[in-house]
Amino acid sequence: MESPVKTGHSPSGHDSGNKYRQLIETEEFKFLLQKKKAFIVPVTLFFLAFYFVLPILAAYSEVLKGEAFFNITWAWVYALLQFAVVWLGGIVYIKKAAKYDKLAENILKKYEKELGE
């Protein structure tokens, strides 16, 4: 079956002149969005949980009040660990985003003629 961009019509009844709307309905683009979502959603949920656990534990438990080492409490260790996690997350996201950008570029190159670019 030909893709909507190549056939010149959209299966969902969209205006056939809107090539980009047709492009986002292709299987390649849907695959790209699926891969991005499979990475972004779990990582975002992890970061939100990791961020909000500190104030919750600090306010409602005694877990972080104990001494970790050198007269530093676990609250400080956890807070400093958040900086490391954010930097690590940023580095991982930059590397993943480069892969997604490459996939998007390949999709655009594939349908370049149909898009009139």
C-alpha positions in Angstrom: 0.0 0.0 0.0 1.4 3.4 -0.9 1.9 6.1 1.7 -0.6 9.0 1.8 2.1 11.4 0.6 2.8 9.4 -2.5 -0.8 8.9 -3.5 -1.8 12.5 -3.2 -4.7 11.9 -0.9 -5.2 11.5 2.8 -7.0 8.5 4.2 -8.7 10.5 6.8 -10.3 13.0 4.4 -7.8 15.9 5.0 -7.2 18.5 2.3 -4.9 16.9 -0.3 -3.0 20.2 -0.6 -1.7 20.0 2.9 1.4 17.8 2.3 2.7 18.0 5.9 -0.6 16.9 7.3 -0.3 13.9 5.1 3.3 13.4 6.1 2.4 13.1 9.8 0.0 10.3 8.8 2.8 8.1 7.4 3.9 5.0 9.2 7.5 6.3 9.4 6.4 9.5 11.2 4.1 7.5 13.6 7.0 5.2 14.4 9.2 8.2 15.2 6.6 9.7 17.5 6.2 6.3 19.2 9.9 6.0 19.8 10.1 9.5 21.2 7.1 8.9 23.5 8.6 5.6 24.7 11.7 7.5 25.9 10.2 10.8 27.0 7.2 9.6 29.1 9.1 7.2 31.4 12.1 9.5 31.9 9.8 12.5 32.7 7.9 10.4 35.2 11.1 9.3 36.8 12.4 12.9 37.1 9.2 14.1 38.5 9.1 11.3 41.1 12.8 11.8 41.9 12.3 15.6 42.4 9.2 15.4 44.5 10.4 12.6 46.8 12.9 14.9 48.5 10.4 17.4 49.9 8.0 14.7 50.8 10.6 12.6 52.7 12.0 15.7 54.3 8.6 16.9 55.5 7.0 13.6 56.5 9.7 11.2 57.5 12.9 10.9 59.5 14.8 9.0 56.7 16.8 11.9 55.5 17.7 13.3 58.9 20.3 10.6 59.6 24.0 11.3 59.1 25.4 9.9 55.9 29.1 10.7 56.3 31.3 13.6 57.5 28.4 15.2 59.4 26.4 15.5 56.2 22.8 14.3 56.4 21.1 12.2 53.8 18.9 15.2 52.8 22.0 17.0 51.5 23.2 13.8 49.7 19.9 13.4 48.1 19.7 17.1 47.1 23.2 17.0 45.6 22.3 13.8 43.8 19.5 15.6 42.1 22.0 17.9 40.4 23.9 14.8 39.1 20.7 13.2 37.9 19.7 16.3 36.0 23.0 16.6 34.3 23.0 12.9 33.4 19.5 13.2 32.1 20.4 16.2 30.0 23.3 14.4 28.4 21.2 11.3 27.7 18.4 13.4 26.2 20.8 15.3 23.9 22.2 12.0 22.6 18.7 10.6 22.1 17.4 13.8 20.5 20.2 13.6 17.9 19.0 10.1 16.9 15.4 11.3 16.7 16.5 14.3 14.6 18.3 12.0 12.2 15.2 9.8 11.9 13.1 13.0 11.2 15.7 14.1 8.6 15.5 10.7 6.9 11.7 10.9 6.7 11.9 14.4 5.2 14.5 13.3 2.6 12.3 10.3 1.7 9.3 12.5 1.0 11.2 15.5 -0.3 9.7 15.4 -3.8 6.2 14.9 -2.6 6.5 17.9 -0.3 7.8 20.1 -3.0 11.1 21.1 -1.3 
